[in-house]
């Protein structure tokens, strides 16, 4: 049975992200990690659509370099727009 809330954590392997993941898992929350080691490139958005499948809430703790916006926000917006259009 699927958990009522599955949380995706963007930049899950970085300092803040790994702490967020650990705290969520300690509370038995279903977590999807979104980072390069998990097949998600935040700058290009590669792998993000696949990672968002089944995610109810996203916590973005990424910190893209100045002047280089990540693709994560853009891809998440496209996904959210697509999902809203189904309603």
PDB file of N, CA, C and O in Angstrom:
ATOM      1  N   UNK A   1       0.834  -1.177   0.000  1.00  0.00           N
ATOM      2  CA  UNK A   1       0.000   0.000   0.000  1.00  0.00           C
ATOM      3  C   UNK A   1       0.883   1.247   0.000  1.00  0.00           C
ATOM      4  O   UNK A   1       1.872   1.318   0.731  1.00  0.00           O
ATOM      5  N   UNK A   2       0.522   2.216  -0.816  1.00  0.00           N
ATOM      6  CA  UNK A   2       1.303   3.437  -0.950  1.00  0.00           C
ATOM      7  C   UNK A   2       1.087   4.352   0.253  1.00  0.00           C
ATOM      8  O   UNK A   2      -0.032   4.517   0.739  1.00  0.00           O
ATOM      9  N   UNK A   3       2.179   4.936   0.714  1.00  0.00           N
ATOM     10  CA  UNK A   3       2.104   5.908   1.805  1.00  0.00           C
ATOM     11  C   UNK A   3       1.229   7.083   1.373  1.00  0.00           C
ATOM     12  O   UNK A   3       1.166   7.410   0.188  1.00  0.00           O
ATOM     13  N   UNK A   4       0.563   7.707   2.320  1.00  0.00           N
ATOM     14  CA  UNK A   4      -0.279   8.855   1.995  1.00  0.00           C
ATOM     15  C   UNK A   4       0.533  10.031   1.487  1.00  0.00           C
ATOM     16  O   UNK A   4       0.048  10.811   0.668  1.00  0.00           O
ATOM     17  N   UNK A   5       1.751  10.166   1.959  1.00  0.00           N
ATOM     18  CA  UNK A   5       2.607  11.251   1.503  1.00  0.00           C
ATOM     19  C   UNK A   5       3.988  10.709   1.171  1.00  0.00           C
ATOM     20  O   UNK A   5       4.663  10.111   2.009  1.00  0.00           O
ATOM     21  N   UNK A   6       4.384  10.932  -0.066  1.00  0.00           N
ATOM     22  CA  UNK A   6       5.738  10.610  -0.494  1.00  0.00           C
ATOM     23  C   UNK A   6       6.422  11.936  -0.777  1.00  0.00           C
ATOM     24  O   UNK A   6       5.921  12.750  -1.553  1.00  0.00           O
ATOM     25  N   UNK A   7       7.564  12.148  -0.146  1.00  0.00           N
ATOM     26  CA  UNK A   7       8.269  13.419  -0.269  1.00  0.00           C
ATOM     27  C   UNK A   7       9.530  13.231  -1.093  1.00  0.00           C
ATOM     28  O   UNK A   7      10.350  12.356  -0.812  1.00  0.00           O
ATOM     29  N   UNK A   8       9.673  14.063  -2.114  1.00  0.00           N
ATOM     30  CA  UNK A   8      10.889  14.093  -2.916  1.00  0.00           C
ATOM     31  C   UNK A   8      11.806  15.168  -2.368  1.00  0.00           C
ATOM     32  O   UNK A   8      11.370  16.287  -2.098  1.00  0.00           O
ATOM     33  N   UNK A   9      13.079  14.828  -2.204  1.00  0.00           N
ATOM     34  CA  UNK A   9      14.044  15.800  -1.692  1.00  0.00           C
ATOM     35  C   UNK A   9      15.068  16.069  -2.783  1.00  0.00           C
ATOM     36  O   UNK A   9      15.856  15.194  -3.142  1.00  0.00           O
ATOM     37  N   UNK A  10      15.046  17.305  -3.309  1.00  0.00           N
ATOM     38  CA  UNK A  10      16.003  17.718  -4.334  1.00  0.00           C
ATOM     39  C   UNK A  10      17.298  18.110  -3.639  1.00  0.00           C
ATOM     40  O   UNK A  10      17.287  18.854  -2.658  1.00  0.00           O
ATOM     41  N   UNK A  11      18.427  17.600  -4.159  1.00  0.00           N
ATOM     42  CA  UNK A  11      19.766  17.775  -3.575  1.00  0.00           C
ATOM     43  C   UNK A  11      19.882  16.952  -2.300  1.00  0.00           C
ATOM     44  O   UNK A  11      20.429  17.410  -1.297  1.00  0.00           O
ATOM     45  N   UNK A  12      19.364  15.742  -2.354  1.00  0.00           N
ATOM     46  CA  UNK A  12      19.286  14.869  -1.175  1.00  0.00           C
ATOM     47  C   UNK A  12      20.627  14.383  -0.648  1.00  0.00           C
ATOM     48  O   UNK A  12      20.703  13.922   0.491  1.00  0.00           O
ATOM     49  N   UNK A  13      21.679  14.474  -1.441  1.00  0.00           N
ATOM     50  CA  UNK A  13      22.975  13.989  -0.970  1.00  0.00           C
ATOM     51  C   UNK A  13      23.871  15.117  -0.456  1.00  0.00           C
ATOM     52  O   UNK A  13      24.974  14.860   0.028  1.00  0.00           O
ATOM     53  N   UNK A  14      23.409  16.352  -0.557  1.00  0.00           N
ATOM     54  CA  UNK A  14      24.180  17.481  -0.031  1.00  0.00           C
ATOM     55  C   UNK A  14      23.985  17.566   1.483  1.00  0.00           C
ATOM     56  O   UNK A  14      23.202  16.805   2.051  1.00  0.00           O
ATOM     57  N   UNK A  15      24.684  18.478   2.130  1.00  0.00           N
ATOM     58  CA  UNK A  15      24.648  18.580   3.590  1.00  0.00           C
ATOM     59  C   UNK A  15      23.231  18.741   4.134  1.00  0.00           C
ATOM     60  O   UNK A  15      22.793  17.945   4.965  1.00  0.00           O
ATOM     61  N   UNK A  16      22.518  19.753   3.676  1.00  0.00           N
ATOM     62  CA  UNK A  16      21.156  19.982   4.180  1.00  0.00           C
ATOM     63  C   UNK A  16      20.219  18.871   3.730  1.00  0.00           C
ATOM     64  O   UNK A  16      19.411  18.381   4.519  1.00  0.00           O
ATOM     65  N   UNK A  17      20.325  18.470   2.467  1.00  0.00           N
ATOM     66  CA  UNK A  17      19.433  17.443   1.930  1.00  0.00           C
ATOM     67  C   UNK A  17      19.555  16.114   2.647  1.00  0.00           C
ATOM     68  O   UNK A  17      18.547  15.462   2.920  1.00  0.00           O
ATOM     69  N   UNK A  18      20.769  15.707   2.953  1.00  0.00           N
ATOM     70  CA  UNK A  18      20.949  14.425   3.635  1.00  0.00           C
ATOM     71  C   UNK A  18      20.355  14.463   5.043  1.00  0.00           C
ATOM     72  O   UNK A  18      19.858  13.452   5.539  1.00  0.00           O
ATOM     73  N   UNK A  19      20.407  15.614   5.674  1.00  0.00           N
ATOM     74  CA  UNK A  19      19.798  15.753   7.008  1.00  0.00           C
ATOM     75  C   UNK A  19      18.273  15.706   6.923  1.00  0.00           C
ATOM     76  O   UNK A  19      17.614  15.098   7.767  1.00  0.00           O
ATOM     77  N   UNK A  20      17.725  16.349   5.905  1.00  0.00           N
ATOM     78  CA  UNK A  20      16.271  16.314   5.710  1.00  0.00           C
ATOM     79  C   UNK A  20      15.816  14.879   5.475  1.00  0.00           C
ATOM     80  O   UNK A  20      14.839  14.424   6.070  1.00  0.00           O
ATOM     81  N   UNK A  21      16.537  14.162   4.597  1.00  0.00           N
ATOM     82  CA  UNK A  21      16.198  12.764   4.303  1.00  0.00           C
ATOM     83  C   UNK A  21      16.251  11.924   5.577  1.00  0.00           C
ATOM     84  O   UNK A  21      15.340  11.140   5.843  1.00  0.00           O
ATOM     85  N   UNK A  22      17.309  12.084   6.361  1.00  0.00           N
ATOM     86  CA  UNK A  22      17.450  11.298   7.595  1.00  0.00           C
ATOM     87  C   UNK A  22      16.301  11.568   8.567  1.00  0.00           C
ATOM     88  O   UNK A  22      15.772  10.639   9.177  1.00  0.00           O
ATOM     89  N   UNK A  23      15.922  12.818   8.710  1.00  0.00           N
ATOM     90  CA  UNK A  23      14.826  13.152   9.640  1.00  0.00           C
ATOM     91  C   UNK A  23      13.490  12.616   9.148  1.00  0.00           C
ATOM     92  O   UNK A  23      12.682  12.132   9.941  1.00  0.00           O
ATOM     93  N   UNK A  24      13.256  12.699   7.854  1.00  0.00           N
ATOM     94  CA  UNK A  24      12.002  12.164   7.312  1.00  0.00           C
ATOM     95  C   UNK A  24      11.936  10.652   7.493  1.00  0.00           C
ATOM     96  O   UNK A  24      10.915  10.113   7.922  1.00  0.00           O
ATOM     97  N   UNK A  25      13.032   9.974   7.162  1.00  0.00           N
ATOM     98  CA  UNK A  25      13.051   8.510   7.295  1.00  0.00           C
ATOM     99  C   UNK A  25      12.918   8.080   8.754  1.00  0.00           C
ATOM    100  O   UNK A  25      12.322   7.041   9.040  1.00  0.00           O
ATOM    101  N   UNK A  26      13.464   8.865   9.674  1.00  0.00           N
ATOM    102  CA  UNK A  26      13.328   8.548  11.101  1.00  0.00           C
ATOM    103  C   UNK A  26      11.865   8.601  11.538  1.00  0.00           C
ATOM    104  O   UNK A  26      11.478   8.002  12.542  1.00  0.00           O
ATOM    105  N   UNK A  27      11.066   9.326  10.768  1.00  0.00           N
ATOM    106  CA  UNK A  27       9.625   9.433  11.057  1.00  0.00           C
ATOM    107  C   UNK A  27       8.805   8.518  10.140  1.00  0.00           C
ATOM    108  O   UNK A  27       7.590   8.674  10.014  1.00  0.00           O
ATOM    109  N   UNK A  28       9.487   7.566   9.505  1.00  0.00           N
ATOM    110  CA  UNK A  28       8.844   6.596   8.611  1.00  0.00           C
ATOM    111  C   UNK A  28       8.099   7.239   7.445  1.00  0.00           C
ATOM    112  O   UNK A  28       7.067   6.733   7.006  1.00  0.00           O
ATOM    113  N   UNK A  29       8.627   8.360   6.946  1.00  0.00           N
ATOM    114  CA  UNK A  29       8.051   9.018   5.776  1.00  0.00           C
ATOM    115  C   UNK A  29       8.704   8.422   4.530  1.00  0.00           C
ATOM    116  O   UNK A  29       9.916   8.208   4.502  1.00  0.00           O
ATOM    117  N   UNK A  30       7.904   8.156   3.505  1.00  0.00           N
ATOM    118  CA  UNK A  30       8.437   7.665   2.232  1.00  0.00           C
ATOM    119  C   UNK A  30       9.173   8.815   1.547  1.00  0.00           C
ATOM    120  O   UNK A  30       8.613   9.895   1.357  1.00  0.00           O
ATOM    121  N   UNK A  31      10.441   8.574   1.177  1.00  0.00           N
ATOM    122  CA  UNK A  31      11.282   9.617   0.594  1.00  0.00           C
ATOM    123  C   UNK A  31      11.830   9.146  -0.746  1.00  0.00           C
ATOM    124  O   UNK A  31      12.285   8.010  -0.882  1.00  0.00           O
ATOM    125  N   UNK A  32      11.779  10.034  -1.734  1.00  0.00           N
ATOM    126  CA  UNK A  32      12.439   9.817  -3.020  1.00  0.00           C
ATOM    127  C   UNK A  32      13.590  10.812  -3.066  1.00  0.00           C
ATOM    128  O   UNK A  32      13.378  12.022  -3.002  1.00  0.00           O
ATOM    129  N   UNK A  33      14.818  10.293  -3.179  1.00  0.00           N
ATOM    130  CA  UNK A  33      15.987  11.167  -3.238  1.00  0.00           C
ATOM    131  C   UNK A  33      16.226  11.605  -4.675  1.00  0.00           C
ATOM    132  O   UNK A  33      16.191  10.792  -5.599  1.00  0.00           O
ATOM    133  N   UNK A  34      16.468  12.896  -4.850  1.00  0.00           N
ATOM    134  CA  UNK A  34      16.703  13.466  -6.170  1.00  0.00           C
ATOM    135  C   UNK A  34      18.049  14.170  -6.173  1.00  0.00           C
ATOM    136  O   UNK A  34      18.196  15.276  -5.652  1.00  0.00           O
ATOM    137  N   UNK A  35      19.035  13.497  -6.775  1.00  0.00           N
ATOM    138  CA  UNK A  35      20.383  14.046  -6.864  1.00  0.00           C
ATOM    139  C   UNK A  35      21.121  13.291  -7.963  1.00  0.00           C
ATOM    140  O   UNK A  35      20.616  12.289  -8.469  1.00  0.00           O
ATOM    141  N   UNK A  36      22.300  13.757  -8.334  1.00  0.00           N
ATOM    142  CA  UNK A  36      23.069  13.082  -9.393  1.00  0.00           C
ATOM    143  C   UNK A  36      23.305  11.600  -9.099  1.00  0.00           C
ATOM    144  O   UNK A  36      23.115  10.773  -9.990  1.00  0.00           O
ATOM    145  N   UNK A  37      23.715  11.233  -7.869  1.00  0.00           N
ATOM    146  CA  UNK A  37      23.910   9.802  -7.607  1.00  0.00           C
ATOM    147  C   UNK A  37      22.635   8.973  -7.763  1.00  0.00           C
ATOM    148  O   UNK A  37      22.698   7.750  -7.888  1.00  0.00           O
ATOM    149  N   UNK A  38      21.477   9.638  -7.757  1.00  0.00           N
ATOM    150  CA  UNK A  38      20.198   8.945  -7.923  1.00  0.00           C
ATOM    151  C   UNK A  38      19.622   9.167  -9.318  1.00  0.00           C
ATOM    152  O   UNK A  38      18.436   8.931  -9.546  1.00  0.00           O
ATOM    153  N   UNK A  39      20.459   9.619 -10.251  1.00  0.00           N
ATOM    154  CA  UNK A  39      20.042   9.759 -11.648  1.00  0.00           C
ATOM    155  C   UNK A  39      19.309  11.039 -11.993  1.00  0.00           C
ATOM    156  O   UNK A  39      18.649  11.111 -13.030  1.00  0.00           O
ATOM    157  N   UNK A  40      19.411  12.055 -11.141  1.00  0.00           N
ATOM    158  CA  UNK A  40      18.736  13.329 -11.405  1.00  0.00           C
ATOM    159  C   UNK A  40      19.786  14.429 -11.527  1.00  0.00           C
ATOM    160  O   UNK A  40      20.554  14.671 -10.596  1.00  0.00           O
ATOM    161  N   UNK A  41      19.812  15.094 -12.682  1.00  0.00           N
ATOM    162  CA  UNK A  41      20.708  16.228 -12.880  1.00  0.00           C
ATOM    163  C   UNK A  41      19.888  17.500 -12.695  1.00  0.00           C
ATOM    164  O   UNK A  41      18.987  17.779 -13.486  1.00  0.00           O
ATOM    165  N   UNK A  42      20.191  18.257 -11.675  1.00  0.00           N
ATOM    166  CA  UNK A  42      19.393  19.435 -11.341  1.00  0.00           C
ATOM    167  C   UNK A  42      19.543  20.569 -12.334  1.00  0.00           C
ATOM    168  O   UNK A  42      18.638  21.391 -12.467  1.00  0.00           O
ATOM    169  N   UNK A  43      20.674  20.632 -13.038  1.00  0.00           N
ATOM    170  CA  UNK A  43      20.888  21.725 -13.982  1.00  0.00           C
ATOM    171  C   UNK A  43      20.169  21.493 -15.300  1.00  0.00           C
ATOM    172  O   UNK A  43      19.599  22.425 -15.867  1.00  0.00           O
ATOM    173  N   UNK A  44      20.190  20.275 -15.787  1.00  0.00           N
ATOM    174  CA  UNK A  44      19.521  19.980 -17.061  1.00  0.00           C
ATOM    175  C   UNK A  44      18.088  19.506 -16.857  1.00  0.00           C
ATOM    176  O   UNK A  44      17.268  19.584 -17.771  1.00  0.00           O
ATOM    177  N   UNK A  45      17.787  19.014 -15.657  1.00  0.00           N
ATOM    178  CA  UNK A  45      16.462  18.447 -15.394  1.00  0.00           C
ATOM    179  C   UNK A  45      16.378  16.975 -15.769  1.00  0.00           C
ATOM    180  O   UNK A  45      15.333  16.349 -15.590  1.00  0.00           O
ATOM    181  N   UNK A  46      17.486  16.407 -16.297  1.00  0.00           N
ATOM    182  CA  UNK A  46      17.496  15.002 -16.712  1.00  0.00           C
ATOM    183  C   UNK A  46      17.157  14.101 -15.528  1.00  0.00           C
ATOM    184  O   UNK A  46      17.765  14.199 -14.462  1.00  0.00           O
ATOM    185  N   UNK A  47      16.188  13.234 -15.733  1.00  0.00           N
ATOM    186  CA  UNK A  47      15.791  12.273 -14.717  1.00  0.00           C
ATOM    187  C   UNK A  47      14.770  12.800 -13.716  1.00  0.00           C
ATOM    188  O   UNK A  47      14.240  12.042 -12.904  1.00  0.00           O
ATOM    189  N   UNK A  48      14.495  14.103 -13.776  1.00  0.00           N
ATOM    190  CA  UNK A  48      13.601  14.688 -12.776  1.00  0.00           C
ATOM    191  C   UNK A  48      12.155  14.250 -12.964  1.00  0.00           C
ATOM    192  O   UNK A  48      11.471  13.955 -11.984  1.00  0.00           O
ATOM    193  N   UNK A  49      11.673  14.202 -14.211  1.00  0.00           N
ATOM    194  CA  UNK A  49      10.288  13.776 -14.439  1.00  0.00           C
ATOM    195  C   UNK A  49      10.063  12.374 -13.892  1.00  0.00           C
ATOM    196  O   UNK A  49       9.053  12.106 -13.242  1.00  0.00           O
ATOM    197  N   UNK A  50      11.004  11.488 -14.159  1.00  0.00           N
ATOM    198  CA  UNK A  50      10.896  10.110 -13.662  1.00  0.00           C
ATOM    199  C   UNK A  50      10.909  10.095 -12.131  1.00  0.00           C
ATOM    200  O   UNK A  50      10.140   9.363 -11.509  1.00  0.00           O
ATOM    201  N   UNK A  51      11.777  10.897 -11.531  1.00  0.00           N
ATOM    202  CA  UNK A  51      11.884  10.936 -10.067  1.00  0.00           C
ATOM    203  C   UNK A  51      10.624  11.509  -9.419  1.00  0.00           C
ATOM    204  O   UNK A  51      10.296  11.156  -8.287  1.00  0.00           O
ATOM    205  N   UNK A  52       9.920  12.387 -10.128  1.00  0.00           N
ATOM    206  CA  UNK A  52       8.715  13.007  -9.571  1.00  0.00           C
ATOM    207  C   UNK A  52       7.498  12.092  -9.590  1.00  0.00           C
ATOM    208  O   UNK A  52       6.489  12.389  -8.950  1.00  0.00           O
ATOM    209  N   UNK A  53       7.583  10.989 -10.314  1.00  0.00           N
ATOM    210  CA  UNK A  53       6.441  10.069 -10.392  1.00  0.00           C
ATOM    211  C   UNK A  53       6.101   9.553  -8.994  1.00  0.00           C
ATOM    212  O   UNK A  53       6.951   8.973  -8.319  1.00  0.00           O
ATOM    213  N   UNK A  54       4.874   9.762  -8.568  1.00  0.00           N
ATOM    214  CA  UNK A  54       4.432   9.279  -7.266  1.00  0.00           C
ATOM    215  C   UNK A  54       4.782  10.171  -6.095  1.00  0.00           C
ATOM    216  O   UNK A  54       4.467   9.844  -4.951  1.00  0.00           O
ATOM    217  N   UNK A  55       5.432  11.300  -6.368  1.00  0.00           N
ATOM    218  CA  UNK A  55       5.803  12.224  -5.293  1.00  0.00           C
ATOM    219  C   UNK A  55       4.643  13.184  -5.038  1.00  0.00           C
ATOM    220  O   UNK A  55       4.079  13.752  -5.973  1.00  0.00           O
ATOM    221  N   UNK A  56       4.296  13.358  -3.768  1.00  0.00           N
ATOM    222  CA  UNK A  56       3.210  14.265  -3.389  1.00  0.00           C
ATOM    223  C   UNK A  56       3.714  15.658  -3.032  1.00  0.00           C
ATOM    224  O   UNK A  56       3.041  16.657  -3.289  1.00  0.00           O
ATOM    225  N   UNK A  57       4.902  15.714  -2.438  1.00  0.00           N
ATOM    226  CA  UNK A  57       5.480  16.970  -1.954  1.00  0.00           C
ATOM    227  C   UNK A  57       6.952  16.980  -2.327  1.00  0.00           C
ATOM    228  O   UNK A  57       7.617  15.946  -2.264  1.00  0.00           O
ATOM    229  N   UNK A  58       7.472  18.154  -2.718  1.00  0.00           N
ATOM    230  CA  UNK A  58       8.895  18.283  -3.034  1.00  0.00           C
ATOM    231  C   UNK A  58       9.520  19.308  -2.095  1.00  0.00           C
ATOM    232  O   UNK A  58       8.993  20.403  -1.896  1.00  0.00           O
ATOM    233  N   UNK A  59      10.660  18.922  -1.522  1.00  0.00           N
ATOM    234  CA  UNK A  59      11.471  19.846  -0.732  1.00  0.00           C
ATOM    235  C   UNK A  59      12.743  20.079  -1.531  1.00  0.00           C
ATOM    236  O   UNK A  59      13.499  19.142  -1.787  1.00  0.00           O
ATOM    237  N   UNK A  60      12.982  21.328  -1.927  1.00  0.00           N
ATOM    238  CA  UNK A  60      14.145  21.675  -2.742  1.00  0.00           C
ATOM    239  C   UNK A  60      15.168  22.385  -1.867  1.00  0.00           C
ATOM    240  O   UNK A  60      14.976  23.541  -1.489  1.00  0.00           O
ATOM    241  N   UNK A  61      16.256  21.689  -1.546  1.00  0.00           N
ATOM    242  CA  UNK A  61      17.320  22.297  -0.747  1.00  0.00           C
ATOM    243  C   UNK A  61      18.558  22.562  -1.598  1.00  0.00           C
ATOM    244  O   UNK A  61      19.656  22.756  -1.076  1.00  0.00           O
ATOM    245  N   UNK A  62      18.361  22.569  -2.923  1.00  0.00           N
ATOM    246  CA  UNK A  62      19.480  22.824  -3.830  1.00  0.00           C
ATOM    247  C   UNK A  62      19.861  24.294  -3.786  1.00  0.00           C
ATOM    248  O   UNK A  62      19.077  25.148  -3.375  1.00  0.00           O
ATOM    249  N   UNK A  63      21.064  24.562  -4.212  1.00  0.00           N
ATOM    250  CA  UNK A  63      21.581  25.920  -4.239  1.00  0.00           C
ATOM    251  C   UNK A  63      22.370  26.092  -5.528  1.00  0.00           C
ATOM    252  O   UNK A  63      23.596  25.980  -5.520  1.00  0.00           O
ATOM    253  N   UNK A  64      21.670  26.369  -6.658  1.00  0.00           N
ATOM    254  CA  UNK A  64      22.390  26.493  -7.921  1.00  0.00           C
ATOM    255  C   UNK A  64      23.344  27.685  -7.900  1.00  0.00           C
ATOM    256  O   UNK A  64      23.082  28.687  -7.234  1.00  0.00           O
ATOM    257  N   UNK A  65      24.445  27.569  -8.628  1.00  0.00           N
ATOM    258  CA  UNK A  65      25.401  28.676  -8.678  1.00  0.00           C
ATOM    259  C   UNK A  65      24.741  29.943  -9.225  1.00  0.00           C
ATOM    260  O   UNK A  65      23.821  29.854 -10.038  1.00  0.00           O
ATOM    261  N   UNK A  66      25.197  31.119  -8.790  1.00  0.00           N
ATOM    262  CA  UNK A  66      24.633  32.375  -9.293  1.00  0.00           C
ATOM    263  C   UNK A  66      24.727  32.446 -10.815  1.00  0.00           C
ATOM    264  O   UNK A  66      25.744  32.076 -11.402  1.00  0.00           O
ATOM    265  N   UNK A  67      23.668  32.921 -11.440  1.00  0.00           N
ATOM    266  CA  UNK A  67      23.670  33.068 -12.884  1.00  0.00           C
ATOM    267  C   UNK A  67      23.401  31.795 -13.648  1.00  0.00           C
ATOM    268  O   UNK A  67      23.353  31.813 -14.878  1.00  0.00           O
ATOM    269  N   UNK A  68      23.223  30.687 -12.948  1.00  0.00           N
ATOM    270  CA  UNK A  68      22.969  29.416 -13.625  1.00  0.00           C
ATOM    271  C   UNK A  68      21.762  28.744 -12.973  1.00  0.00           C
ATOM    272  O   UNK A  68      21.914  27.857 -12.132  1.00  0.00           O
ATOM    273  N   UNK A  69      20.572  29.170 -13.365  1.00  0.00           N
ATOM    274  CA  UNK A  69      19.386  28.558 -12.759  1.00  0.00           C
ATOM    275  C   UNK A  69      19.299  27.086 -13.112  1.00  0.00           C
ATOM    276  O   UNK A  69      19.593  26.692 -14.241  1.00  0.00           O
ATOM    277  N   UNK A  70      18.902  26.293 -12.168  1.00  0.00           N
ATOM    278  CA  UNK A  70      18.781  24.858 -12.397  1.00  0.00           C
ATOM    279  C   UNK A  70      17.548  24.510 -13.189  1.00  0.00           C
ATOM    280  O   UNK A  70      16.591  25.282 -13.236  1.00  0.00           O
ATOM    281  N   UNK A  71      17.569  23.356 -13.808  1.00  0.00           N
ATOM    282  CA  UNK A  71      16.419  22.876 -14.551  1.00  0.00           C
ATOM    283  C   UNK A  71      15.367  22.280 -13.648  1.00  0.00           C
ATOM    284  O   UNK A  71      14.249  22.017 -14.090  1.00  0.00           O
ATOM    285  N   UNK A  72      15.703  22.062 -12.388  1.00  0.00           N
ATOM    286  CA  UNK A  72      14.774  21.396 -11.477  1.00  0.00           C
ATOM    287  C   UNK A  72      13.489  22.186 -11.305  1.00  0.00           C
ATOM    288  O   UNK A  72      12.397  21.624 -11.393  1.00  0.00           O
ATOM    289  N   UNK A  73      13.607  23.463 -11.065  1.00  0.00           N
ATOM    290  CA  UNK A  73      12.413  24.278 -10.883  1.00  0.00           C
ATOM    291  C   UNK A  73      11.565  24.334 -12.136  1.00  0.00           C
ATOM    292  O   UNK A  73      10.338  24.268 -12.067  1.00  0.00           O
ATOM    293  N   UNK A  74      12.218  24.454 -13.287  1.00  0.00           N
ATOM    294  CA  UNK A  74      11.487  24.494 -14.549  1.00  0.00           C
ATOM    295  C   UNK A  74      10.796  23.170 -14.809  1.00  0.00           C
ATOM    296  O   UNK A  74       9.633  23.144 -15.211  1.00  0.00           O
ATOM    297  N   UNK A  75      11.493  22.080 -14.585  1.00  0.00           N
ATOM    298  CA  UNK A  75      10.910  20.759 -14.830  1.00  0.00           C
ATOM    299  C   UNK A  75       9.772  20.481 -13.861  1.00  0.00           C
ATOM    300  O   UNK A  75       8.756  19.904 -14.248  1.00  0.00           O
ATOM    301  N   UNK A  76       9.931  20.884 -12.608  1.00  0.00           N
ATOM    302  CA  UNK A  76       8.863  20.672 -11.628  1.00  0.00           C
ATOM    303  C   UNK A  76       7.634  21.488 -11.992  1.00  0.00           C
ATOM    304  O   UNK A  76       6.507  21.027 -11.817  1.00  0.00           O
ATOM    305  N   UNK A  77       7.843  22.691 -12.495  1.00  0.00           N
ATOM    306  CA  UNK A  77       6.710  23.519 -12.914  1.00  0.00           C
ATOM    307  C   UNK A  77       5.980  22.875 -14.076  1.00  0.00           C
ATOM    308  O   UNK A  77       4.749  22.852 -14.095  1.00  0.00           O
ATOM    309  N   UNK A  78       6.721  22.348 -15.051  1.00  0.00           N
ATOM    310  CA  UNK A  78       6.083  21.667 -16.187  1.00  0.00           C
ATOM    311  C   UNK A  78       5.297  20.463 -15.700  1.00  0.00           C
ATOM    312  O   UNK A  78       4.180  20.228 -16.160  1.00  0.00           O
ATOM    313  N   UNK A  79       5.864  19.695 -14.772  1.00  0.00           N
ATOM    314  CA  UNK A  79       5.188  18.508 -14.247  1.00  0.00           C
ATOM    315  C   UNK A  79       3.916  18.912 -13.502  1.00  0.00           C
ATOM    316  O   UNK A  79       2.862  18.303 -13.689  1.00  0.00           O
ATOM    317  N   UNK A  80       4.015  19.926 -12.669  1.00  0.00           N
ATOM    318  CA  UNK A  80       2.865  20.380 -11.899  1.00  0.00           C
ATOM    319  C   UNK A  80       1.762  20.866 -12.840  1.00  0.00           C
ATOM    320  O   UNK A  80       0.586  20.577 -12.618  1.00  0.00           O
ATOM    321  N   UNK A  81       2.134  21.600 -13.885  1.00  0.00           N
ATOM    322  CA  UNK A  81       1.158  22.094 -14.855  1.00  0.00           C
ATOM    323  C   UNK A  81       0.485  20.936 -15.566  1.00  0.00           C
ATOM    324  O   UNK A  81      -0.729  20.952 -15.769  1.00  0.00           O
ATOM    325  N   UNK A  82       1.258  19.937 -15.943  1.00  0.00           N
ATOM    326  CA  UNK A  82       0.687  18.772 -16.620  1.00  0.00           C
ATOM    327  C   UNK A  82      -0.284  18.044 -15.703  1.00  0.00           C
ATOM    328  O   UNK A  82      -1.375  17.663 -16.129  1.00  0.00           O
ATOM    329  N   UNK A  83       0.107  17.847 -14.441  1.00  0.00           N
ATOM    330  CA  UNK A  83      -0.762  17.144 -13.499  1.00  0.00           C
ATOM    331  C   UNK A  83      -2.039  17.927 -13.227  1.00  0.00           C
ATOM    332  O   UNK A  83      -3.111  17.334 -13.106  1.00  0.00           O
ATOM    333  N   UNK A  84      -1.942  19.248 -13.129  1.00  0.00           N
ATOM    334  CA  UNK A  84      -3.135  20.059 -12.897  1.00  0.00           C
ATOM    335  C   UNK A  84      -4.084  19.999 -14.087  1.00  0.00           C
ATOM    336  O   UNK A  84      -5.301  20.084 -13.921  1.00  0.00           O
ATOM    337  N   UNK A  85      -3.526  19.852 -15.283  1.00  0.00           N
ATOM    338  CA  UNK A  85      -4.388  19.807 -16.467  1.00  0.00           C
ATOM    339  C   UNK A  85      -5.216  18.532 -16.507  1.00  0.00           C
ATOM    340  O   UNK A  85      -6.205  18.468 -17.237  1.00  0.00           O
ATOM    341  N   UNK A  86      -4.836  17.510 -15.736  1.00  0.00           N
ATOM    342  CA  UNK A  86      -5.601  16.260 -15.681  1.00  0.00           C
ATOM    343  C   UNK A  86      -6.854  16.402 -14.827  1.00  0.00           C
ATOM    344  O   UNK A  86      -7.793  15.618 -14.957  1.00  0.00           O
ATOM    345  N   UNK A  87      -6.865  17.402 -13.955  1.00  0.00           N
ATOM    346  CA  UNK A  87      -7.990  17.555 -13.017  1.00  0.00           C
ATOM    347  C   UNK A  87      -9.200  18.149 -13.712  1.00  0.00           C
ATOM    348  O   UNK A  87     -10.238  18.349 -13.081  1.00  0.00           O
TER     349      UNK A  87
END
